[in-house]
Amino acid sequence: MIMKSSVPVVALIALVVSRVQAFVSVGGSGNTHVTITGSAVMAKVHEVCEAVAKSEGREFNPTGSSPEELLRACLGTATGEVSGAKFRTALNQIYMQNGFVDRDFMASAPHHFNNEAFTEGRNLIIQGTAAIKANVRTDNLQSARETLGRVCHTLQDFYSHSNWVELGNKSPYANLIRPDLNIENIADVAMPTCSDCASGTCPNQLLPAILNGKFLTSGYMGLFSPDKPQGKCSHGGETDLSSNQNPRGGISKDERHSYNADLHNHAVNMASEATLQLLEDIRGAIGNKDYLRLMGIARSAVLAFVIDTTGSMADDIAEAKRVTFNIIDSKKGTQDEPSEYILVQFNDPLFGPLIRTTDPDLMKSEISKLQAADGGDHPEMCLSGLQLALTGAPSSSNIFVFTDAPPKDLYLEKTITALIRSTKSTVSFFMTPSKRRRRALKASSQFKVYYNMALASGGQAIEVSKSSLSQATDIIADTSTSALVTILQGSRDPGRLENFSFLLDKSVSNTTIYITGSSLTFNLRSPTGVSQSNTVANGPLGTIQKVGNLQRIQLNATEMGLWHIDMTTIQPYTVKVIGQSAITFIYDFVEEFKGPHPGYAVIDGRPSAGLPAKLLLTLTGEKGPEVLEVHEVALVEVSGVRVSNGTIENMGGGDFLVTVKEVPEGEFVVLLKGKDRTFSSLFQRQTTTQISQSKVTVKAIADSPMLPGQVFQLNFTVTTNGSSGTYTIRARNDKDIPMTHPPTLNLGSGGSAQGTVSLTPPVNMVSGTDVTLTIEAEAPGGSDSNYAVLRLSVLSKVTDLTPPKCEIFDVRGTCYSSSCSSSNWELSVNITDSNGTGINSISIQEGSGNFTQKEVEDTVMGLYEASCCSTSVTLSAVDKVGNVGRCSYTMKSSAGSRLISMSLPLWASLLLYGFLREAFPL
């Protein structure tokens, strides 16, 4: 059904209707918000990938039907591994927010088009769509995805909860996504709309006056009260108390029943088509390539640096520059080429700005500008710079910090830890203190914060001299690569004698082992019994490179089977094994929610202590999950030996619901073991981000964007099952926006308390800016804490609601199907944005020709020229707030030369054509 279960499935796509039934019972056909959104998203991704490939003159031939194979075909034929994790993660951000509408806005009529709240519901769609376009313009893709999920839910609910289908409409209601059009012919609040249906199974309760007059209405939903206006339709269903009030019954088409099967099916089809239209509008506004980035179609590698630029850092900056240039130059044209570059500098007292780009030449230019200067006292603003990188980089990024000093801004420690857990990013530190500073820092608890953060994220804390730094930075090239997977990770403090075993499978390549610590002794053993000790630099199993406190072992070959690392030291150490493979998994801790449309929602923060832990995870491989099996999922103590196995429920399509009843008390990671049936090869994968349970929860819901210059208030709730007393509240944002919040809240055990964070974005803040807000609650004495991380968008009020006009006034050329390559055709257009914000961009959405343009007063005059092998074109004209106007044309083969005047008299067309020939000579 359309609206019954908007479960935020961790699945990549609900390609078949039945798979979402695995999460909750959805009855009959199993149509849900996720299946509708997923099918539309995949269809549009396929369409856009094909258009991009065609424009680039390359083939687009997916080798199979799996999303992973679609991704590979879309990224092209460059050499290297391709991982589906980034694609799936991006899409899950859409699906999960789609599901949150049923949890967070359960009783909100506009979010579901209940209670005839048509104007308010449409405003949510229009405002949300504007925010998506603004977010993409400012490169805040995660915020755009999350908003897209919520907008899709509300848009789809219109067709299930209103009488649009019953009125006989055969196509979606365009006014819902057109800001220049209004909702028309809404039934008056005093107008009766439904007849009584005692059985609740009437096929159509709408009154003849409503049907004949084409009045728009929707059902009233009584979650907490049976009251509704006299004569009005109810939503219907067990949770709708109003459905027992005359007129009884309901007009919801959420579920497919025998009495409403046709209406349900029409509503599903209409909602699917409407979702495609919304996606097409967004695509037109942002362009094909940014649309694919929005959907997570990008190479998985990201290069992210946070660099100390104080006076003593000249050598470190030079090394970061060398590494950057080497990675960009050596990986260009491969799947290992970074898809995005992040650079943040910090000094004292300044830090930032965040530089984020997809252009490697711009990254080279920006890092070349860095100079070592200032920073008179010792500690620097390292954590402030890291906060910008964590909030600005894509989730699951590898971030590298260069510094020779401890942080001055230690007050951000818990915020950074929360952001690491929320983003699942990995942070590694290159620390190069002088000998004098090194002696002082070893006794400094402030310096230890870097080790703690590296451990919490699964990164490395490497302490090395400046002269040896170039030997340590190989780790950057190791991890700034596509299809990176972690096979094993562990930490022991204090150290102890222990055997670490790990499986290498046929799909893994470029296996590298990192062991950090001092006075390390270990022995590496292969599946066939060959061994190599840490004292042998170049041995039968690999090459061991020692620099500072890091030992890096690069295996000579990836031998399938069970490997062993025998640690024989009592000093603290960490062990990590990585490689490249398309086989990986993504996961989230979730909690079940009830209501009319129950489901699972991602936990924002640490999972609750005292309860079983639930995970939704998705497995992905080179050809999809069909050839992969999951044998074991467990929570593994990072600093201990406890392994808590979970019960696994296979949902189909690579999706699994895992329940772990006995959760480790300390920090843990997720371990997955399975089998690749393609090679009959056992595999294991492990997450890097450490997590633990908490007796404290922090909940907050952002239901609208922020307006520049205006106060924005966000309510939050803190609940505890732990000790009572005064809880410390901290709230921070990454844009340094002024804000207020209560410094403390008083809670009793088992109780809750509410607070409000107030933010006032500057009046000149750019529309589309993404603000990451972290709210933390700490128990008395600091014994426990938890957090919520929210992404808030700043959106200026949009007054330009009219799209640009694109008019075709001339088509010329002769195309013959027998010899398309030897002939050309051309299209002339006028593009205007009268009384609007002005034309921002014009792009070829479909077609492989060339477009040239010239501005004449308020008109853009354009000429599109193409080979007759490419006979279709769609041009998108976008104004400065994201309204889209289009021109589409298909040239018929074997047609003679012709002149078409579509919006101008023939004489005017001829004059304009003559002008264009002068403006754009052949």
N, C-alpha and C positions, 0 to 999 in steps of 0.2 A: 504494500500500500504506500501511498505517497507519504503520509505524515505519521504513521503509527510508530515506527521505530527509526528515529534519527540517530541511531547508535554511532558514535564516532569510531568506526571500524578502523583498525590499524592496517587493514588491507590496502594495497595499492589502489585497486579499482574493483568495484563489484561488477565484473564483466558478465556474470550470470546472475539471475535474479535470486537463486536459492541460497547463495553463499552467506548473505547477511542474516538468514534465518538461524545461523549458527549462534548468534549472540543473544537474540531474544526471539521468541515466537512471534512471527509477524503474520501468520495466517496465510491462506490462499496463495496468491502469486508472489508474495514476498517483496513487493515494490516498496522501497524506502527512500528517504531523502538521500542516503548514501548511494544506493544503486542508480538513482536518477542523476544525481550530480556526477557520480563516477563515470557513467556511460557517456554523458555529455562531454565531460572533460577529456576523456580518452578520444572520442570522435573528433573533437576540435584540435587536440594535440596532433593526431594523425594528419588532419587536414593542413595544419600550419607547417608541420615538418615536411610534408610533401611540397608545399608551396615554396618553402625556403630552399629545399634541395633543387627544385626546378629552377629557381632564380639563380642558383649557383652553378647550374649546368651539370649537376651530378644525379646519379640514379638514387631512387628511394625505394628499396626493396627489402622490407623486414623479412628475416629468414623464418619467422614463425609468428604466432599470434600472441605471444606473451608480451607484457609491457616492457620487459627487459630487452626483448628483441626489437621492439619499436624504438626504445631509447638508443640502442646501438645504431640502428639505421638512421636515426635522426642526427646523431652526433657525427656521422660520416665514417669514412674508411681509414682514419688515422690509426696507426699502430698503437697497441697497448690495451690493458684491461679496462673494461667498463663496468662500473658498479651501479646497481639500481637503487642503492640506499638513499642517495640524495633525491632522486625522483620520488621515491616512496615517501620520504620524510616530508617533502614539500606538499605532496598531495594529502597526506594525513593531516597536515596543519589545516587544510581546507575542510576535510571531512569531520575532524574533531570539533572544530568550531561550529560546524553545521549541527552537530549533536548537542552542543552546549545550549542552543536556543531552547530545546525542550527541557533542559535542567534549569538554566539561569533565568529564563523568561517564560516559565511555564504558565504564569497567570497574566501575562501581558497580551492583551487582545491585538494590538498592532503587529506584534511579531508573528502572529498566526492568522491575521485577517479574520479573527473572530469578532463577534459583537458589532458587525458592520463598520469596523474601524478601518475603512478603506483609505481615506486620505492620510491617516497616520501611518498605516502600513506602507503605502506607496512612498511616503517621505523617508521611511527607513531605507527603502531600496535605492531611491535617488541619492540620498545622502551617503549611503554606503558605497555606491558605485563611484561617486565623486571622490570619496576617500581612497578607494582602490587605485584610481588613476593617479591621484596626487602622490600616494605612497610609492607607486612604481616610478614616477618622475624623480623622486628623491631617493630611489634605490632602496626603499624599505620594503623588501619583498615579503618578509614574514608577516608584517602587519597587513599587507594587501591580501595575502592568502587567507588569513584569519577572518578578515572582513568579508571576503568573497564567500566563505563557508556560511556565514550568518545570513548574508543577503540571499544566497541560493535557497536557504531554508524558507525564508519569508516569502520569496517569489513563488516557490512551489506550493506552499500552503494556500495561496490564493485559489488555485485550481481545485483543490480538494475541499476547501472550507466554504467557498462562495458558490453561487449558482451560475457561474459563467458557462459551465458545460451544459446545464439544464436549459439555458437560454438558446441553445442551438448553435453557439459559436464554434467555428471549425478551426480557428487559429488563435494563438496567444493574444493577450490584451497588450498591445504595444505601448499604451499609455503608462503602464507600470514602470517601464524603463526609459521613457522619454520625458526629460525634465520640462520640455516645452508644452506638454499636454497634461490635462487634468483628468481625474476620474469622473466619469459622467453617469448621470441617471441613477444615483444612489437612492434606494428606498428611504423615505422619510421615517424618522424614529417613531412616528405615530401610525405608520402604515402597516397593517397586518400583512404577513408574508407567507405563513404556512397554515395548512389545515391540520387537524388533530390526527395522530397516528397512534392508537392505543397499543398496537403490537410492536411498534418500533421498527417494523420491517417494510414499510411502505416504499415503493419504488420512487415516488415523486410526491412530496407533500406541498410543493409550491402552489400558491393560489393562482387561478387563471389570470387575475389582474396583474400579478407580478410577471408571469410568463408573457402575456400579450403586450404589456407595456414595456417589456425589456428592462425592468427595474433590477438593479444589482443589490443583492443581499447576501448575508452570511449567517451561520448559526451562532447562537449565543452559548458560551461555555460557562457553566456554573461549577467551578471547582470547589468553592467554599460556601456558596449560597444558591438556592434554587430560583432566586428571583431573576426575572427578565421582563422586558417591555411586553405589554399585552399583544398577543397575536403574532409574536415573533418566532421564527424557527430556532430550534436548538441545534447545537453541534451534534449531540448524540453520544451514546456509549455509556459504559458503566460508571465512569468517573464524572460524567456531566450531570449534576444534580438538577439542572433546569429541564432535562429531557423528560422528567416526570410531571412537569407542569404543562398545562394545556397552552398551546398545542404540543402534545407529546411527540416523541420520536427524535429525529435529527437528520440533517442533510449532509453530514460529513461523508466524504468518499475515501477516508483514510484506509479502510479495510475493504477487501473485496468479498462480497457476499452474493448469494444467489439473487437477491432482490435488487442489487445495485451494480452488478458485474459490468454492464456496458458503461454506466456512468463512471465507475472507478477506472476502467481501462482508458476511457477518453481523457479523464483527468490526468492519468499517468502520462499519456502521450502529449497532452498539452503542456504539462509541467516540464517534460523533457525538451520539447521544442522551445519553450520559453527560456530554459536554462541555456540552450545553444545560442539563442538570440542575445542573451546577456553576455555570454562569453565572446560572441562576435563583436559586440559593441566595445568591450574592453580591449579586444585584440586590435580593433581599428584605431583606438585611442593611443595605444602604446607601441604598436608595430609588432611585426612577427617575431623578431629576435628577443625583444623584451618580454613578449608573451610566453615564449618558451622558457625563458629564465624564471618568470613568475611560476611556471608549472614545474620547475626543478629540472628542466632539460639543460644540463650543463655538465661539463667535466667535474669530477668530484674533488680535484685538488684545489686548495686555496693556500696562498702564501700570505702569512700575516705576521708582521713585526711590530713590537713595541720597544722603542729604542731610547735609552738614556742619552741626552745630548749635552751633558755637563762637560766641563773643561777637560776632564781626564779620559774622555771616551773616544778620542780621535781614532785609535786603532780599532776599536770595536765597530765604529761606524764604517770604517773602511772595509772591515771583514763582512759586515752585513751587506754592503754594496756589492762586494765581490760575489758573495753567495747568490744574491738576487740576480745579478747579470748572468751568472753561470746557469742558474735554473731556467731563466727566461730563454737564453740562447740555446741551451742543450735540449730543452724539451719542446721547443716550438714545433707545431705541426703534429704532435703526438697526443694521445689521450692523457698523458701525464702533464701536459701544459696546464698551468693553473688557470682556472676559469675566473678567478677574482683575486685582487691584491688589496691588502689592508696594511696601512702604515700609520702608526701613532708615535709621536715623539713626546718625551717628558723631560722636564728640567726642574728648576726650583725658582720661583713658585708656580711656573706655568706648565701646562701640559696640553697636548692636542695641537691642532684639530685632528679628527679622524679623516684620513684620506682613504677612499674606497673607490676602486676602479677596475674595469675589465680590460683596460688598455695596458699592455706590458711596457710600451714606450713611456707612458705617463708615469708608471711605477719607477722606471729607471730614472726619469727626470726628477721625481720627487725625492727619491732616496739620495740622489746625487747632490741635492740642495742642503742636506743635513750637515751641520757644522757643530763641532764641540766648543761650547762656550758657557760661561757663567756657572752657577751652582756653587756658591761659596762654601756653604756648610755641608756636612756629610750626607745625611738622609735626603732622598729626593721623592718626587711625587709619582712614584712608580705605579702604585695601585690605582691612582686616578687615570693614568694612561691605559692600564690594563682594563679598567672598567669600560672605557670607550671601545676598546677592541672587542671585548666579550659581547657588548650590546650591538656592535656594528657588523661583526663578522657573521657569516652563516652559521647555523647550528652545526655542531660536530666538527668545528674547524680545529686545526693545529696552530697554536699561537706561540711565537717565540719572543722572549723578553731578553734584552741585552742590558746589563747594568753592572756597576761596580760598587753599588752602595745599597744599604737597606732602605726600606720605605719610610718616608716621613708621615704618610697618611695611613697609619695603621688602623685608624677608625673605620676604614673600608674593608677590613679583613673579612668580616662575616658577610658583607654584601658581595664581595668577590666570590666567596665560597658558594653563596646562593646562586650567583650567575653561572658559575661553573656547572653546578648541578642542573640548573634549568636549561642551559644551552648544550650540555654534554660535550663541551669543547675541552681540548687538551692543551695545557699550558706548560711549556718548558722554559727553564731559566738558564741563561749563560751568565755566570757570575765571575767577574774578573777583578777582584779587589787586589790592591797592592799588597806586598808582603806585610807591611806595617798594619794596613787595614785588615788583612786576613787574620792576623793574630787577635786583633780587637774584636772582629766579627764572630770568631768562633765562640766567644763567650757571650755574644749578644743574642737575646731571645728575638729581637726584631729581625735579624737576618734569617732566623729559622722559619719565618713565615713563608719564604719562598719554597723551602723544602716541603712544608705542609701543603701548600697550594699545588705544587707539582704532583705530590702523592695523591691528593684528592681528585685531581683531574686525570691521572694516568700518564702524566708527563715526566720529564726528567729535570732534576736540579743539578746542574753541572758546574762545579767550581774549578776554574782553570786559570792559568796565568794568561796575560794578554798575548805573550809571544806564542802560546800554544793554542790559542783560540781557533785558528784555522783548521786544526786537526779535529776539534770537537764539533764543528758545524756540519760535518757530514750527515749528522742526524737530521738536519733540515732537508737535505736532498732525499734522505730515506723516507721521510714522512710527508713531504710535499709532493705526493704522487697519487695517482688514481687507484681506486679499489684497494685502499689500505685496510688491513684487518689486524686485530689483536688476537693472538692465539693463546697467550698466557700472560698473566700479570700477578705479581705478589710482592709483599713487603714484610720484612722481619726486623723488629726493633724491640728488644735486643735480638741480634742475630743468633741463629742456631744451626746445627747440622741438620740438613733436610734435603730430600730428593724431590725435585720438581719435574714432573713428567708432562709432556705435551704431544699432541698428535699433529703430524703434518700430512696433508692429503695431496692428491694429484693436482689439484687446482692451484696450489700455493707456489709462488715464485718469489725470488729476492728475499729470502728469509734472513732476518737480522735479529740478534739478541743483544739487549742492553742490560748490563749489570752495573749498578752504582754502589759506591761505598768505599771505605778505606781498608787496606790490608786484606784484600779479597783473595780467597783461594777456592777454586771450584774445578770440577771435571765435567766435560761434556761427553755424552755417549749417544751413538746413533742406534737406529733399530737393529742393525746387524752386529752390534757389539763393539764397533770401532770407537775409541775414546781419544780425547785430547784434553790436556790440562791447561790451566790458565797461564802456565809458564811457557807454553809453546806458541809463539806468535803466528807462525805459518805451519799449520798442521794438516792432517788428513781430512779434517772436518771443516775447517774454516780458517779465516784470518782474524786474529785478535789485535785490536788497536787500543792502546791505553793512552788516555789523556786525562789529567786531573783525577777526579774521582769516578770517571766513566771508563768502562771496558765495553767495547763494541765488537761483537763477533759476527762476521758476515760468512754465512755458510757457503761452502764451495758448490754444493748441489743440494736440492731439496729431496731428500730420500723419504719416501712414504713410510709411515709407521710411527711407533712410539719412541720419542726421544727423551733423554734424561739430562737434567742439570743437577749434579751433586754438589751442594754448597757445603763447604767444610770450614766455615768461619763463624766466630761468635760476635763479630762486629755487625752493626746494623747494615742492611743492604736492601736493594730492590732488584727485582728480576722482571724483565719484559721481553716477549717474543712477538715480533710483527712480521708481516709478509704482504704480498699482493695476491688477491683472489676476488673473483666475482661473487663467491659464496659468503654471505654475511647476513646479519639480521638487525632489525631496529625494534625498539621496545619502548613501552611506557608503563609506569605503575598506574593503576586505575582503581576507581571505586564505583560501586553500583549506585544508581539513583533510581528513585521511584517516580510515579506520576502517571499521567495518561499515556505517555510514550516512554517507558523505562529504558535504561541502557547503561552504558559504562562511560565515565568521564575521566579524563586524565587528571591525576593528582598534581596540583601545582604546589610543590614543596615536598617535604619528606613524608613517606607513608606513615599511617597512624600505628603507634605501638599498641601491643596487646591484641591485634587483629591479624588474621591471615593476610599475606600480601598477594595481590593479584596483578598479573602482568598481561598486557596484550602485546604480542610480538608477531612480526612478519619475517619470514625467511625468503631470501632472494638469491638467485644464481644466474649464471650466464644465459640460460634458456628458460628462466623462470623457476618456480619452486616445484614443478611437477616431478622432477627426478630426484628431489631431495627428501630425506626423512629426518625427523627429529626424534632422537632416542632419550635425551635427558636435558632438562633445564633445571639449574640449581642456583641458589644464592651462596656465594663463597666468601668467607671471611678474608679480608685482604691481609690482615696481620696475624691470622690464626689458621687453624686446620679444619674448622667446622665447615661442612658442606650440607646445606639444607635443600633437599630435592623437592621439586614441585610436581603436582599432578597436572598432566597435559591433556587438554581437550583440543583435538584437531578440528578446526573450523573449515578446512578446505581452502584451496587456493593459496597455501603458504601461510595461513593465519592460525594462531594458536592462543588459547586462553590458558594461562598457567596460574595455579593456586599453590602457594607455599604456606603451610600451616605453622611451621616453627621457623621463625625468622631469626637469623643471627643477631645478637645484641649489639655488636660493634659495626664498624663500616664493612660493607660488602659490595661485591660486583656480581654481574649475571654471567653464568657459564652455560653455553649450549653445546651439546654434542649430537652428532647425527651421521648420516651416511649419504654420500653422493652415489646414486645408483649407476650413473654414467660410467664410472670407473671402479665401482664396488669399493669405494674408498671411504674410510671413516674420517670425520673431521671434527674439529672443535673450534669454537670462537668465544671470545670473552669481551665484555664491555670494559671501558676504561674508567668511567666516572664512578667514584665511590658514593654510596648512599647509605643511610641508616634511618631507623624509625624514630618517631617523636611522639610525645604525648600532647604536644601543642599543635593546633592547626590554625592557619590564617586563610580566610576566604575574602575575596574581593571581586566585584563584578563591575566592569566598565561598559556602560550601555550607550555611550555616545562619544564622538570626538571632542577634543578641546578647541575652543575658539581663541585666536590670538587676542591678548589683552583682556580676557575675561576670566573670572574665577571659575575653576572647575573643581567640583567636590566629588570625592570618591569615598563611599562608605566601605568599611571593612569590619570583619568579625573575627575575634580571637576566641578559641575554645581550648579548654585543657581537661585532660583526664589525669593530670599529675597534681603537683602540689599547688595549694592555694596561696594567694598573696599578691604582691604588686609586680606586674609584668612590665618590663622595659620595652618601649615601642621605638623603633627606628624606621625612618622612611627616607630613601634617597632616590634621585633620578640622575640619569647620565647627561642631561643637558643643563644642569645647574639652574633649573627653573625655581624661583622662589616658592616655598610651600610651607605649610604649617600642619602639625599633627599633634595629638596628645602624647606627651613624653612617657606616660605610664597608663596602664589599665589595671583595675583590681578584679581578680577572678577568684572564684571559689572552685574547689576540685569538682570536676564534672560540669562546671558552668561556663558561661561565655560573656563577652562584653563587646560593645561596638565602639568604633572610633571613626573619625573622618579625616582624610587627607585633603587639603585644599592646595591647588596649584594655580598659578597665574602665568601662562605663557606670555612672553613679550609680544607686544603689538605687531612687531615686525618679523615674527618667526615665520619661516617659509611654510606655506601650506603643503601638507604631506610629510612634515617632519615626524619622525618616530621617536617617542620618549619612552624609555624603559624605566619603570617605577618598581622599586623593590621595597616591600614592607616586611619588617622583621619583628618578631615577638620573642622576648627572652624571659625565661622563668626566673624566679627569685634566686639569686646566687649564681646565675649563669649555668645552672645544671642542665637546662634543656632549651631548645629554641626551634623555631620554624619560620618559614617565610612564604611570601607570595610574590611572583614576578609578573608584572603586567606590561603589555605594550600598548601605549596610548598614542593616538594620532592627533596631530594638530591640523585642523581643516578650516581654511578661511571660508566665510560665507560666500556661496556662489550666487551671483546675480545674472550671469549670462547663461540662459537656459536654451538658447537656440543654436543648432548645429550650423556649421558653414554650408553653403550651397555649392555644389559641384555640378556644372552643366556641360554636357557634351554639345559642341556646335559644329564639329567637322570630323569626318572620317575619310581617309583617302588610302588608296592602295589596291592592288590586285593580288590575291592569293590563290595559288593552284596547289591542290592536295598532292599532286604528283611530284612537285619539286619545291617544297616549302623553303628550303635553305637559300634559294636563289632569288627570293622576292621578299619585300618588306611592306609594312603598312604603318599608318600613323593616325593618332587620335589627338584632337585639339580640344582643350577644356578651358572654361572660365570658373574660377573659384573665388567666392566672396564670403565675407562674414560681416554683413551690414549691421551696424550698431552693436557689434559684439566685442569680445576682447582681442580679436585679431587672430590671423592664422599663425599657428605655432609650428606646424610641420605638415608636409605632404609626402606620402610614401606610397610605394607600389606594394599593395597587399597581396596581389596575385599577378603573375606575369614576369617574364625574364627580359623585358625591354629596358630602354633608358627613358628617363623623364627629365626634361629641362623646363625651367620656369623663369618668368620675368614679371615683376610687379609693375602695374600701371595704376597709379593712384590707389584705390581700395580694392583692386582686382588683381588676382594672380592668374596670369595667362600661361597655360602649360601645354607642352607638346610631348606626347608619348610616342616613341618609335620602337618597333619590334620586328623581328623576323616573322615570316608567316608560319614558322614552326611553333610559334607561341601566339596563339590567336585570341586568348582571353586575357583581360586585364581588369583589375579593380584598384582604383586609386582611393586612398583615404586622406581626407583633409581634416586636421584636428586643430581646434582653437586652443587658447591658452588655459582653459579650464577642463579640457578633455571632451568637449562635444565633438561628435564625429559626423562628417558628411562624406558621401561616397559617389563615385562614378564607376559603373561597371559596363563592360562591352565585350562582345565576342564577335570576332571577324569571321565571316563565313567563307569557306574555301570556294574556289572557282567563281568568285564574284568579281564583277568588273569594277573599274574605278568609279567611285560615287561620292557625292557630297551630301551630308546629312545636316540639316538645320533643325535643332531640337528646341531651342528656346529663343532664337533670334530670327528676324526676317532674313531671307536669302541674301539680300544686298549687304546687310550688316555682317553676316557670316563671311561673305566674300572679302569685305574690307578687313575684318579681323584676321582672316586667314592670311591675307597679304601681309598684315603687320607681323603675324607670327613667323612667317617665312623670313622676314627681315630680322626679327629678334633671335630666331633659332635657325640660321642658315645650315643647309645640309653640307 
